[in-house]
Amino acid sequence: MKKSLDSVALDAAIENVQRAGMPGLFAEVRDGDQVWRGAAGVADVATGRPVTAGMRHRVGSITKTFTAAAVLQQVESGRIGLDAPIGRYLPKLVPGGRGDAITVRMLINHTSGLAEYLPYAYPSLKAYPALADTGPQSLEDHRLTRFDPAELIEMGVTAPTVGVPGGTPGVYSNTNYLLLAQLLEQGTGTTAAQYITRHVIERAGLRDTRFPEEAHVDGPHSRLYEAWFGMIDPPRDYSVFDMSWVGPSASLISTVTDLNRFYRMLLAGEIVSPSSLAQMQRTVPVISQEGSTIDYGLGLHPMEGPGQGIFWGHGGTVWGGGALAMTRADGKRQLAVAVNLQRWNRLDSAGKPQPHPIDDALTALYRVAMYG
């Protein structure tokens, strides 16, 4: 008999993350008809205002699943070829031989070989991934900067390549998803945000999920504290930030309840067709932004526990905020969690992030939430 939700264990696990150093976090766990929602800590370290499980939150690259689903809807309609070259659709943005060699699929699963544009958009991050040689100053400089997506794409396309088109392991790059947003705009005659809102967010019946039109998060939300590996001490609030630096790659605002609903419907074949879902679940090895190699599909990432089956979903980070949403393949067991501190690990003498008690506490929360 499968374990049902253990609310006592979940309450203890989320409290342990807060005690380990996380200012605030909140989560929803579902098992069939059973639902647990919990929160621990504060949404504002200055006032002590508590976090609540219903807060809206910047969910970062979880946005990529929404964007990938929208592209696959266009594939289903015949307007986009999944294995067609991106140069067929966007020859000015990806010109020449690379435009001929890179397919739409390679953009979605990060095997395009296109570099990440962020170290070029944020000068103090230029040395990334050499973290010790980076700094947070340009985050402050660009807090309210309105970036042009075509300029960001050009930074990634003209940077040294990180692989050959279709080669594995791929390398995770937001450049890929900014291109997919441009692809959606060209194919639909509307903005990517508008198309995703109408055909993915509204189709899933999500009430508190939207692309931001301003630098603020509307509705109840937490402040977002960025530490940048101990270089911002105390961590600085970046909850007010112009999200054009990632756009439809990582800018969605949502709730843990909406995230669980979205992934439950996606895995039930209610957002894209079952055949498109099967394509989304075909994975390749990809080097994540943290430097580890993960399995990555088309906007979906699997996690597997011993004897517990596969969970599908995505994680996300923005300046100060993070989220994770994972749903078991049968759609019955789900976790969505949001945290309001990022890059809490300080660097050791070799410039590598040091272990922090938050890491183990989050892992324990994930284990209890997903596997009981």
JOTAHU-V471064 format. One record per pair of residues at least 24 apart in sequence whose ideal C-beta (glycine too) atoms are under 10 Angstrom apart, sorted by the first residue. I is the first residue (numbers start at 0). J is the second residue. Records with the same first field share a line. If there is no record, write none. Layout:
I: J + J
//
This chain:
1: 30 + 31 + 307 + 331 + 332 + 371
2: 30 + 332 + 367 + 370 + 371
3: 30 + 31 + 32 + 33 + 35 + 371
4: 28 + 29 + 30 + 31 + 33 + 34 + 35 + 332 + 367 + 368 + 371
5: 30 + 35 + 367 + 368 + 371
6: 33 + 35 + 36 + 37
8: 35 + 363 + 364 + 366 + 367 + 368 + 371
9: 35 + 36 + 37 + 334 + 364 + 367 + 368 + 371
10: 35 + 37 + 39 + 367
11: 37 + 39 + 363 + 364 + 367
12: 37 + 39 + 360 + 361 + 362 + 363 + 364 + 365 + 366 + 367 + 368
13: 37 + 38 + 39 + 40 + 52 + 336 + 360 + 361 + 363 + 364 + 367 + 368
14: 38 + 39 + 40 + 360 + 364
15: 39 + 356 + 357 + 359 + 360 + 361 + 363 + 364 + 367
16: 40 + 336 + 338 + 356 + 357 + 358 + 359 + 360 + 361 + 362 + 363 + 364
17: 41 + 50 + 338 + 357 + 360
18: 356 + 357 + 360
19: 343 + 355 + 356 + 357 + 358 + 359 + 360 + 361 + 363
20: 226 + 340 + 343 + 355 + 356 + 357 + 360
21: 50 + 224 + 321 + 338 + 339 + 340 + 343 + 355 + 356 + 357 + 360 + 361
22: 50 + 221 + 222 + 223 + 224 + 234 + 319 + 338 + 339 + 340 + 343
23: 48 + 49 + 50 + 51 + 54 + 221 + 222 + 223 + 224 + 337 + 338 + 339 + 340
24: 50 + 52 + 56 + 221 + 255 + 321 + 322 + 336 + 337 + 338 + 339 + 340 + 357 + 360 + 361 + 364
25: 49 + 50 + 51 + 52 + 53 + 54 + 56 + 221 + 254 + 255 + 335 + 336 + 337 + 338 + 339
26: 52 + 255 + 259 + 322 + 323 + 334 + 335 + 336 + 337 + 338 + 364 + 365 + 368
27: 52 + 53 + 254 + 255 + 256 + 257 + 258 + 259 + 260 + 324 + 333 + 334 + 335 + 336 + 337 + 368
28: 255 + 259 + 332 + 333 + 334 + 335 + 336 + 364 + 367 + 368 + 369 + 371
29: 255 + 256 + 259 + 260 + 263 + 326 + 327 + 330 + 331 + 332 + 333 + 334 + 335 + 368
30: 327 + 331 + 332 + 333 + 368 + 369 + 371
31: 329 + 330 + 331 + 332 + 333
32: 331
33: 331 + 332
34: 256 + 259 + 333
35: 334 + 368
36: 255 + 256 + 335
37: 255 + 336 + 364 + 368
38: 221 + 255 + 337
39: 364
40: 221 + 338 + 339 + 340
41: 221 + 222 + 339
42: 219 + 220 + 221 + 222 + 223 + 238 + 339
43: 221 + 222 + 224 + 236 + 238 + 339
44: 222 + 224 + 233 + 234 + 236 + 339 + 340
45: 222 + 236
46: 222
48: 219 + 221 + 222
49: 221
50: 219 + 220 + 221 + 222 + 337 + 338 + 339
51: 219 + 221
52: 254 + 255 + 256 + 335 + 337
53: 207 + 218 + 219 + 254 + 255 + 256
54: 207 + 216 + 218 + 219 + 220 + 221 + 254 + 255 + 337 + 339
55: 207 + 208 + 209 + 216 + 217 + 218 + 219 + 220 + 221 + 252 + 253 + 254 + 255 + 257 + 337
56: 207 + 216 + 219 + 220 + 221 + 223 + 238 + 251 + 252 + 253 + 254 + 255 + 258 + 315 + 317 + 320 + 321 + 322 + 335 + 336 + 337 + 338 + 339
57: 211 + 216 + 220 + 221 + 223 + 237 + 238 + 240 + 242 + 245 + 249 + 250 + 251 + 252 + 253 + 315 + 316 + 317 + 318 + 319 + 320 + 321 + 322 + 337 + 339
58: 208 + 249 + 250 + 251 + 252 + 253 + 254 + 255 + 257 + 258 + 313 + 314 + 315 + 316 + 317 + 320 + 321 + 322 + 323 + 324 + 335 + 337
59: 242 + 245 + 248 + 249 + 250 + 251 + 313 + 314 + 315 + 316 + 317 + 318 + 320 + 321 + 322 + 323 + 337 + 341
60: 171 + 173 + 176 + 245 + 248 + 249 + 250 + 251 + 288 + 298 + 300 + 313 + 314 + 315 + 316 + 317 + 321 + 322
61: 208 + 249 + 251 + 253 + 258 + 261 + 262 + 298 + 312 + 313 + 314 + 315 + 316 + 321 + 322 + 323 + 324 + 335 + 337
62: 176 + 180 + 192 + 195 + 208 + 210 + 242 + 245 + 246 + 247 + 248 + 249 + 250 + 251 + 252 + 253 + 298 + 313 + 315 + 317
63: 107 + 109 + 171 + 173 + 175 + 176 + 179 + 245 + 247 + 248 + 249 + 251 + 295 + 297 + 298 + 299 + 300 + 313 + 314 + 315
64: 199 + 251 + 258 + 261 + 262 + 265 + 270 + 279 + 296 + 297 + 298 + 299 + 300 + 311 + 312 + 313 + 315 + 324
65: 191 + 192 + 195 + 196 + 198 + 199 + 200 + 203 + 205 + 208 + 210 + 247 + 251 + 253 + 261 + 265 + 270 + 298 + 313
66: 107 + 175 + 176 + 177 + 179 + 180 + 182 + 183 + 191 + 192 + 194 + 195 + 199 + 246 + 247 + 248 + 249 + 251 + 298
67: 106 + 107 + 108 + 176 + 179 + 199 + 265 + 271 + 275 + 278 + 279 + 296 + 297 + 298 + 299 + 313
68: 195 + 198 + 199 + 202 + 203 + 261 + 265 + 270 + 271 + 275 + 276 + 279 + 297 + 298 + 299
69: 179 + 180 + 182 + 183 + 186 + 187 + 191 + 194 + 195 + 196 + 197 + 198 + 199 + 200 + 202 + 247 + 270 + 271 + 298
70: 103 + 104 + 106 + 107 + 176 + 179 + 180 + 182 + 183 + 186 + 191 + 194 + 195 + 271 + 275 + 297 + 298
71: 103 + 107 + 270 + 271 + 272 + 274 + 275 + 276 + 278 + 279 + 297 + 298
72: 183 + 187 + 194 + 195 + 198 + 199 + 202 + 270 + 271 + 272 + 275
73: 103 + 179 + 182 + 183 + 186 + 187 + 194 + 198
74: 103 + 104 + 107 + 271 + 272 + 274 + 275 + 278 + 297
75: 271 + 272 + 274 + 275
76: 186 + 187
78: 182 + 183 + 185 + 186 + 187
79: 103 + 179 + 182 + 183 + 185 + 186 + 187
80: 104
81: 105 + 107 + 275 + 278 + 297
84: 164
85: 111 + 113 + 164 + 175 + 178 + 179 + 181 + 182
88: 178 + 181 + 182 + 185 + 186
89: 152 + 178 + 179 + 181 + 182 + 184 + 185
91: 149 + 153 + 181
92: 148 + 149 + 152 + 153 + 155 + 156 + 174 + 177 + 178 + 181 + 182 + 185
93: 152 + 155 + 156 + 174 + 178 + 181
94: 156
96: 164
97: 156 + 160 + 163 + 164
98: 156 + 164
99: 164
100: 163 + 164 + 165
101: 156 + 163 + 164 + 165 + 175 + 178
102: 164 + 165
103: 175 + 178 + 179 + 182 + 297
104: 165 + 278 + 281 + 283 + 297
105: 162 + 164 + 165 + 166 + 169 + 175 + 283
106: 164 + 172 + 174 + 175 + 176 + 177 + 178 + 179 + 182 + 297
107: 175 + 176 + 178 + 179 + 278 + 279 + 295 + 296 + 297 + 298 + 299
108: 165 + 167 + 169 + 171 + 175 + 278 + 279 + 281 + 282 + 283 + 285 + 295 + 296 + 297 + 298 + 299
109: 161 + 162 + 167 + 168 + 169 + 170 + 171 + 172 + 173 + 174 + 175 + 176 + 283 + 284 + 285 + 286 + 287 + 293 + 295 + 297 + 298
110: 162 + 163 + 164 + 165 + 166 + 167 + 168 + 169 + 170 + 172 + 175 + 283 + 284 + 285 + 295
111: 155 + 156 + 160 + 161 + 162 + 163 + 164 + 165 + 166 + 169 + 170 + 172 + 174 + 175 + 178
112: 160 + 161 + 162 + 163 + 164 + 165 + 166 + 169 + 170 + 172 + 175
113: 152 + 155 + 156 + 157 + 158 + 160 + 161 + 162 + 164 + 169 + 170 + 172 + 173 + 174 + 175 + 177 + 178
114: 154 + 155 + 156 + 157 + 158 + 159 + 160 + 161 + 162 + 170 + 172 + 174
115: 154 + 155 + 158 + 161 + 170 + 171 + 172 + 173 + 174 + 175 + 288
116: 146 + 148 + 150 + 151 + 152 + 153 + 154 + 155 + 156 + 157 + 158 + 172 + 173 + 174 + 177 + 244 + 245 + 248
117: 151 + 154 + 155 + 172 + 173 + 174 + 244 + 245 + 288
118: 154 + 155 + 158
119: 150 + 151 + 153 + 154 + 155 + 157 + 158 + 174
120: 144 + 146 + 150 + 151 + 154 + 155 + 173 + 244 + 245
121: 244 + 318
123: 227 + 230
124: 227
126: 350
127: 288
128: 286 + 288 + 289 + 290 + 350
129: 350
130: 227 + 228 + 230 + 290 + 342 + 344 + 346 + 350 + 351 + 352
131: 228 + 230 + 346 + 347 + 348 + 349 + 350 + 351
132: 350
133: 227 + 228 + 230 + 346 + 350
134: 227 + 228 + 230 + 231
135: 225 + 226 + 227 + 228 + 230 + 231 + 235 + 237 + 318 + 342
136: 227 + 230 + 231
138: 225 + 227 + 231 + 235 + 237 + 240 + 244 + 318 + 319
139: 225 + 231 + 235 + 237 + 318
141: 240 + 241 + 243 + 244 + 318
142: 214 + 235 + 237 + 239 + 240 + 241 + 244 + 318
143: 214 + 239 + 240 + 241 + 243
144: 214 + 240 + 241 + 243 + 244
145: 214 + 241 + 242 + 243 + 244
146: 177 + 241 + 242 + 243 + 244 + 245 + 246
147: 243
148: 177 + 178 + 180 + 181 + 184 + 191 + 243 + 244 + 245 + 246 + 247 + 248
149: 177 + 181
151: 177 + 243 + 244 + 245 + 246 + 248
152: 177 + 178 + 180 + 181
161: 286
162: 286
165: 283
166: 283
167: 283 + 284 + 285 + 286 + 292
168: 283 + 284 + 285 + 286 + 287 + 292 + 293 + 294 + 295
169: 283 + 284 + 285 + 286 + 292 + 295
170: 285 + 286 + 287 + 288
171: 285 + 286 + 287 + 288 + 289 + 290 + 293 + 295
172: 248 + 285 + 286 + 288
173: 244 + 245 + 246 + 248 + 249 + 288
174: 248
175: 248
176: 245 + 246 + 247 + 248 + 249 + 298
177: 245 + 246 + 247 + 248 + 249
178: 248
179: 247 + 248 + 298
180: 245 + 246 + 247 + 248
181: 246 + 247
183: 247
184: 247
190: 246 + 247
191: 246 + 247 + 248
192: 246 + 247 + 250 + 251
194: 247
195: 247 + 251
196: 251
198: 270
199: 261 + 264 + 265 + 270 + 271
200: 251 + 253 + 257 + 261 + 270
202: 261 + 264 + 269 + 270 + 271
203: 257 + 260 + 261 + 262 + 263 + 264 + 265 + 269 + 270
204: 257 + 260 + 261 + 264 + 269
205: 251 + 253 + 254 + 256 + 257 + 258 + 260 + 261 + 264
206: 254 + 256 + 257 + 260
207: 252 + 253 + 254 + 255 + 256 + 257 + 258
208: 251 + 252 + 253 + 254 + 256 + 257 + 258 + 260 + 261
209: 250 + 251 + 252 + 253 + 257
210: 242 + 246 + 247 + 250 + 251 + 252
211: 240 + 241 + 242 + 243 + 250 + 251 + 252
212: 242
213: 239 + 241 + 242
214: 238 + 239 + 240 + 241 + 242 + 243
215: 239 + 240 + 241
216: 240 + 242 + 252 + 320
217: 252
218: 252 + 254
219: 254
220: 252 + 254 + 320 + 337 + 339
221: 319 + 320 + 337 + 338 + 339 + 340
222: 319 + 320 + 339 + 340
223: 317 + 318 + 319 + 320 + 321 + 337 + 338 + 339 + 340 + 341
224: 318 + 319 + 320 + 338 + 339 + 340 + 341 + 342 + 343
225: 316 + 317 + 318 + 319 + 320 + 339 + 340 + 341 + 342 + 343
226: 319 + 340 + 341 + 342 + 343 + 344 + 345
227: 318 + 319 + 341 + 342 + 343
228: 341 + 342 + 343 + 344 + 345 + 346 + 350 + 351 + 352 + 353
229: 342 + 343 + 344 + 345 + 346 + 352 + 353 + 355
230: 342 + 345 + 346
231: 319 + 342
232: 345
234: 319 + 339 + 340 + 341 + 342 + 343
235: 318 + 319
236: 318 + 319 + 339
237: 317 + 318 + 319 + 320 + 341
238: 317 + 318 + 319 + 320 + 339
240: 317 + 318 + 319 + 320
242: 317 + 318
244: 317 + 318
245: 315 + 317
248: 315
249: 315 + 316 + 317
250: 315 + 317
251: 315 + 317 + 322
252: 320
253: 315 + 322 + 324 + 335 + 337
254: 335 + 337
255: 322 + 323 + 324 + 333 + 334 + 335 + 336 + 337
256: 335
257: 324 + 335
258: 312 + 313 + 315 + 322 + 323 + 324 + 325 + 326 + 333 + 334 + 335 + 336 + 337
259: 312 + 324 + 325 + 326 + 330 + 333 + 334 + 335
260: 333 + 335
261: 312 + 324 + 326 + 335
262: 299 + 310 + 311 + 312 + 313 + 324 + 325 + 326 + 327 + 330 + 333 + 334 + 335
263: 326 + 327 + 330 + 331 + 333
264: 326 + 330
265: 298 + 299 + 311 + 312 + 326 + 330
266: 299 + 310 + 311 + 312 + 326 + 327 + 328 + 329 + 330 + 331 + 333
267: 326 + 329 + 330
268: 330
269: 330
271: 297
276: 311
279: 311
280: 309 + 311 + 328
282: 311
287: 314
288: 316
289: 314 + 316 + 352
290: 351 + 352
299: 326
300: 325
301: 325 + 328
302: 327 + 334 + 365 + 369
303: 328
304: 365 + 366 + 369 + 370 + 371
305: 370
306: 370
307: 332 + 366 + 369 + 370 + 371
308: 332 + 369 + 370
310: 334 + 365 + 369 + 370
316: 341 + 342
317: 341
318: 342
321: 361
323: 361 + 364 + 365 + 368
325: 365 + 368 + 369
326: 369
327: 369 + 370
332: 368 + 369 + 370 + 371
333: 368 + 369
334: 364 + 365 + 367 + 368 + 369 + 370
335: 368
336: 361 + 364 + 365 + 368
//
